[in-house]
Amino acid sequence: MTKNIKQTIYFDALAHDVYEALIDAKKHVEFTGASASIDRKVGGEFSVWDGYATGENKELVQDKLIVQTWRASDWPEDAESTVKFEFIAKNGKTKLVFTQTEVPHDFVEDVANGWKDFYWQPLKDYLANH
């Protein structure tokens, strides 16, 4: 049993800067404070949050779209979700439409809150200071 998560986040930053913070390992480390390894090509693998989340880049469109497989280290062994970050630029700001599909039912609330607490707010703070 799985569920989907959809969140819309607004950033006072260029789509390029939001995209880069999510796909560039050095910037990812800067805003999360946790280790990250990200291979920036389609088919490349990533490991973020000190290895808590891992996956593979499925589709990358510079400043517009990131699609990745995504799984958490505490999920059941066969569980894997897909995350999609859609960047919509307007007047120097960015609307990020985030979707995560096939999240194991027992983890949906924690994962949804985790994106808000450990990604969106720290990313807003990071972008405001860079």
C-alpha positions as CSV (number, residue, x, y, z in Angstrom):
1,M,0.0,0.0,0.0
2,T,1.5,3.3,-1.1
3,K,0.5,6.9,-1.3
4,N,1.6,10.0,-3.2
5,I,2.8,13.3,-1.9
6,K,2.3,16.6,-3.7
7,Q,3.7,19.9,-2.4
8,T,4.0,23.4,-4.0
9,I,6.7,25.6,-2.7
10,Y,7.5,29.2,-3.7
11,F,11.1,30.5,-3.7
12,D,12.3,34.1,-4.0
13,A,15.1,32.9,-6.2
14,L,15.8,32.1,-9.8
15,A,14.8,28.6,-11.1
16,H,18.5,28.1,-11.9
17,D,19.5,28.6,-8.3
18,V,16.8,26.3,-6.9
19,Y,17.7,23.6,-9.5
20,E,21.4,23.8,-8.8
21,A,20.9,23.6,-5.0
22,L,19.1,20.3,-5.5
23,I,21.4,18.7,-8.1
24,D,24.8,20.0,-7.2
25,A,26.4,18.0,-4.4
26,K,28.4,20.9,-2.8
27,K,25.4,23.2,-2.7
28,H,23.2,20.3,-1.4
29,V,25.6,19.8,1.5
30,E,25.6,23.6,2.2
31,F,21.8,23.8,2.6
32,T,21.2,20.5,4.3
33,G,24.3,20.2,6.5
34,A,24.5,16.5,5.6
35,S,26.8,14.6,3.2
36,A,25.7,14.2,-0.4
37,S,27.0,12.5,-3.5
38,I,25.2,13.4,-6.7
39,D,26.1,12.3,-10.2
40,R,24.6,15.1,-12.4
41,K,23.8,13.0,-15.5
42,V,20.7,10.9,-16.5
43,G,21.4,7.4,-15.1
44,G,23.7,8.8,-12.5
45,E,23.1,7.8,-8.9
46,F,22.8,10.0,-5.8
47,S,23.1,9.6,-2.0
48,V,22.0,12.4,0.2
49,W,21.4,13.1,3.9
50,D,24.4,10.9,5.0
51,G,23.1,8.0,2.9
52,Y,19.5,8.1,4.2
53,A,18.1,8.7,0.7
54,T,19.4,7.1,-2.5
55,G,18.3,6.8,-6.1
56,E,19.0,7.5,-9.7
57,N,18.4,10.4,-12.1
58,K,15.8,9.5,-14.7
59,E,15.2,12.8,-16.4
60,L,17.1,16.1,-16.1
61,V,16.1,19.3,-17.9
62,Q,18.3,22.2,-16.7
63,D,16.4,24.7,-14.5
64,K,13.0,23.0,-15.4
65,L,12.8,19.4,-14.3
66,I,14.4,16.7,-12.1
67,V,12.9,13.2,-12.0
68,Q,14.6,10.6,-9.8
69,T,14.0,7.2,-8.2
70,W,14.1,7.7,-4.5
71,R,14.2,5.4,-1.5
72,A,14.9,5.8,2.2
73,S,17.2,3.5,4.1
74,D,14.5,2.7,6.7
75,W,11.9,1.6,4.1
76,P,11.0,-2.0,3.3
77,E,13.6,-3.5,1.0
78,D,11.4,-3.6,-2.1
79,A,10.0,-0.1,-1.7
80,E,11.1,2.6,-4.2
81,S,9.4,5.9,-5.1
82,T,9.7,8.5,-7.8
83,V,10.3,12.1,-7.1
84,K,9.6,14.9,-9.6
85,F,10.7,18.5,-9.1
86,E,9.1,20.9,-11.6
87,F,10.5,24.4,-11.7
88,I,8.3,27.2,-13.0
89,A,10.1,30.5,-13.3
90,K,8.2,33.8,-13.1
91,N,9.6,37.3,-12.5
92,G,12.8,36.1,-10.9
93,K,11.0,33.8,-8.6
94,T,10.3,30.1,-8.7
95,K,7.3,27.9,-8.1
96,L,8.4,24.4,-7.4
97,V,5.8,21.6,-7.9
98,F,7.0,18.6,-6.1
99,T,5.5,15.1,-6.5
100,Q,6.6,11.9,-4.9
101,T,4.8,8.7,-5.9
102,E,4.6,5.2,-4.3
103,V,5.6,6.2,-0.8
104,P,5.0,3.3,1.6
105,H,1.8,4.0,3.5
106,D,3.4,3.9,7.0
107,F,6.0,6.5,5.9
108,V,3.9,9.1,4.1
109,E,3.4,11.5,7.0
110,D,7.1,11.5,8.1
111,V,8.3,11.8,4.5
112,A,5.9,14.7,3.7
113,N,6.9,16.6,6.9
114,G,10.6,15.8,6.2
115,W,10.5,17.6,2.8
116,K,9.1,20.6,4.5
117,D,11.4,20.6,7.5
118,F,14.6,19.4,6.0
119,Y,14.4,20.6,2.4
120,W,12.1,23.5,1.7
121,Q,12.7,25.7,4.7
122,P,16.5,25.2,4.8
123,L,16.6,25.7,1.0
124,K,14.7,29.0,1.3
125,D,17.1,30.1,4.1
126,Y,20.1,29.1,2.0
127,L,18.9,30.9,-1.2
128,A,18.1,34.0,0.8
129,N,21.8,34.2,1.9
130,H,23.5,33.2,-1.4
